[in-house]
Amino acid sequence: LLPDPLTDATAREHVLDGAGAVGRAELASVPGSVDRLVAGLMAAGAHGLGGVEQDLRQQLEPGLELVNVSAPVAILQGGADSVSPPAVGRWLAARVPQATVEVVDGAGHHLLFPRWGSLMRSLGAASAG
């Protein structure tokens, strides 16, 4: 899971290589995003495999019963996402009431990074209205 030895340089290489060409473009569009991902990888790795396992467990086993989600959920999927392809979004939407899936053609796994500001503004406008 982690490069050995885990250094800032090897963690950066791991993040960028794992992102693929589309993901690297998405990450490059947000200043500091690669640095934050590298810092997260270094923090998890500082605790050895236990830290990595805990990080993965938090992502994969949130302890949330999906059928109990009562709020509307919009799932954005990158059409070129090799980490979590559109089929994952469709699977998730089938288990969450009131969920919709939008697939963004050509976008990768980090599709929200360059869209984060506009997404937050639209959510703020929707909650104010």
Kinemage of the C-alpha trace (Angstrom):
@kinemage 1
@onewidth
@group {chain A} dominant
@subgroup {mainchain}
@vectorlist {calphas} color= white
{ca leu a 1} P 0.000 0.000 0.000
{ca leu a 2} L 2.789 2.449 0.831
{ca pro a 3} L 6.108 3.080 -0.860
{ca asp a 4} L 9.139 1.880 1.069
{ca pro a 5} L 10.863 3.936 2.279
{ca leu a 6} L 8.060 6.409 2.910
{ca thr a 7} L 9.547 9.845 2.425
{ca asp a 8} L 7.999 13.091 1.274
{ca ala a 9} L 9.382 12.431 -2.218
{ca thr a 10} L 8.149 8.821 -2.449
{ca ala a 11} L 4.744 9.792 -1.015
{ca arg a 12} L 4.452 12.591 -3.621
{ca glu a 13} L 5.367 10.155 -6.389
{ca his a 14} L 2.812 7.650 -5.041
{ca val a 15} L 0.033 10.275 -4.981
{ca leu a 16} L 0.792 11.541 -8.485
{ca asp a 17} L 1.303 8.121 -10.070
{ca gly a 18} L -1.908 6.843 -8.463
{ca ala a 19} L -3.902 9.803 -9.772
{ca gly a 20} L -3.278 9.098 -13.460
{ca ala a 21} L -3.237 11.800 -16.114
{ca val a 22} L -6.808 13.040 -15.546
{ca gly a 23} L -6.410 13.064 -11.762
{ca arg a 24} L -3.086 14.924 -11.987
{ca ala a 25} L -4.758 17.654 -14.051
{ca glu a 26} L -7.571 17.914 -11.486
{ca leu a 27} L -5.080 18.084 -8.619
{ca ala a 28} L -2.973 20.692 -10.423
{ca ser a 29} L -6.006 22.947 -10.736
{ca val a 30} L -6.167 23.364 -6.950
{ca pro a 31} L -3.025 24.828 -5.367
{ca gly a 32} L -1.843 22.796 -2.396
{ca ser a 33} L -4.007 19.725 -3.035
{ca val a 34} L -1.069 17.413 -3.735
{ca asp a 35} L 0.703 18.696 -0.612
{ca arg a 36} L -2.384 17.926 1.510
{ca leu a 37} L -2.708 14.400 0.081
{ca val a 38} L 1.008 13.781 0.671
{ca ala a 39} L 0.674 15.055 4.253
{ca gly a 40} L -2.275 12.708 4.829
{ca leu a 41} L -0.346 9.751 3.453
{ca met a 42} L 2.680 10.641 5.591
{ca ala a 43} L 0.483 10.980 8.700
{ca ala a 44} L -1.157 7.594 8.115
{ca gly a 45} L 2.215 6.019 7.351
{ca ala a 46} L 3.789 7.467 10.500
{ca his a 47} L 1.654 5.011 12.470
{ca gly a 48} L 2.746 2.070 10.325
{ca leu a 49} L 0.269 -0.301 8.756
{ca gly a 50} L -2.094 0.259 11.672
{ca gly a 51} L -2.440 3.906 10.668
{ca val a 52} L -3.088 2.992 7.062
{ca glu a 53} L -5.620 0.354 8.113
{ca gln a 54} L -7.422 2.883 10.299
{ca asp a 55} L -7.516 5.396 7.457
{ca leu a 56} L -8.929 2.794 5.063
{ca arg a 57} L -11.435 1.558 7.651
{ca gln a 58} L -12.770 5.095 8.090
{ca gln a 59} L -13.256 5.349 4.342
{ca leu a 60} L -14.711 1.898 3.762
{ca glu a 61} L -16.697 1.188 6.922
{ca pro a 62} L -18.342 4.395 8.081
{ca gly a 63} L -20.835 2.545 10.278
{ca leu a 64} L -23.691 4.304 8.535
{ca glu a 65} L -26.802 2.387 7.532
{ca leu a 66} L -27.330 3.764 4.030
{ca val a 67} L -31.046 2.975 3.987
{ca asn a 68} L -31.478 5.313 6.986
{ca val a 69} L -30.159 8.393 5.179
{ca ser a 70} L -33.123 10.746 4.985
{ca ala a 71} L -31.558 13.764 3.253
{ca pro a 72} L -31.352 14.057 -0.531
{ca val a 73} L -27.921 12.908 -1.738
{ca ala a 74} L -26.234 13.975 -4.974
{ca ile a 75} L -23.400 11.702 -6.051
{ca leu a 76} L -20.893 13.131 -8.527
{ca gln a 77} L -18.800 10.548 -10.356
{ca gly a 78} L -15.943 11.066 -12.760
{ca gly a 79} L -16.499 9.203 -15.995
{ca ala a 80} L -12.741 8.492 -16.144
{ca asp a 81} L -12.372 7.629 -12.439
{ca ser a 82} L -10.274 4.469 -12.177
{ca val a 83} L -10.420 4.397 -8.350
{ca ser a 84} L -14.184 4.670 -7.940
{ca pro a 85} L -15.793 4.262 -11.375
{ca pro a 86} L -19.387 5.312 -12.158
{ca ala a 87} L -20.637 1.813 -11.281
{ca val a 88} L -19.718 2.535 -7.644
{ca gly a 89} L -21.913 5.644 -7.644
{ca arg a 90} L -24.805 3.712 -9.147
{ca trp a 91} L -24.349 0.964 -6.535
{ca leu a 92} L -24.355 3.546 -3.743
{ca ala a 93} L -27.388 5.394 -5.154
{ca ala a 94} L -29.337 2.149 -5.265
{ca arg a 95} L -28.857 1.838 -1.493
{ca val a 96} L -29.514 5.440 -0.441
{ca pro a 97} L -33.080 6.762 -0.618
{ca gln a 98} L -33.370 10.039 -2.555
{ca ala a 99} L -29.933 9.632 -4.163
{ca thr a 100} L -29.100 10.802 -7.660
{ca val a 101} L -25.942 10.173 -9.672
{ca glu a 102} L -24.330 12.581 -12.110
{ca val a 103} L -21.417 11.282 -14.164
{ca val a 104} L -19.024 13.993 -15.358
{ca asp a 105} L -17.523 12.807 -18.642
{ca gly a 106} L -13.730 12.947 -18.736
{ca ala a 107} L -13.368 13.712 -15.013
{ca gly a 108} L -11.295 11.520 -12.720
{ca his a 109} L -11.260 10.626 -9.049
{ca his a 110} L -10.405 14.144 -7.896
{ca leu a 111} L -13.191 15.837 -9.856
{ca leu a 112} L -14.429 17.822 -6.856
{ca phe a 113} L -11.127 19.586 -6.183
{ca pro a 114} L -11.430 22.126 -9.014
{ca arg a 115} L -15.207 22.415 -8.480
{ca trp a 116} L -15.214 22.765 -4.683
{ca gly a 117} L -15.776 26.538 -4.532
{ca ser a 118} L -18.702 26.545 -6.951
{ca leu a 119} L -20.216 23.494 -5.235
{ca met a 120} L -20.093 25.185 -1.825
{ca arg a 121} L -21.625 28.377 -3.257
{ca ser a 122} L -24.479 26.421 -4.850
{ca leu a 123} L -25.125 24.527 -1.609
{ca gly a 124} L -25.158 27.799 0.314
{ca ala a 125} L -27.623 29.316 -2.145
{ca ala a 126} L -29.847 26.222 -1.979
{ca ser a 127} L -29.939 26.220 1.821
{ca ala a 128} L -30.671 29.962 1.948
{ca gly a 129} L -33.619 29.605 -0.425
